[in-house]
Amino acid sequence: EAFSFQIATDDQEETDRYWNAIVRNGGQESACGWCKDKWGVSWQITPCVLTDALAAGGDEAKRAFDAMMGMKKIDIAAIEAARRGAMRRPV
């Protein structure tokens, strides 16, 4: 692929809105917040909470990264739980 887009979102509602608009209109889910629209263009829907967690470094970032790796659409509550060291399965 020559290019892709990233959308930074502020909350789960906004994350869900963009994700669903792409996937439910002929798109495809992928891993780690990535999806493709009906034209084959890749989008990463990335909550700012995830970006902040990864930027924190250390164990907190590793836990957030590990949680993200098991997701398709990013579950903000699961990322926040991972940051704290709590276990929560993504929806």
Secondary structure, 3 states (H helix, E strand, C coil): CCCEEEEEECCHHHHHHHHHHHHCCCCEECCCCEEECCCCCEEEEEEHHHHHHHHHCHHHHHHHHHHHHCCCCCCHHHHHHHHHCCCCCCC
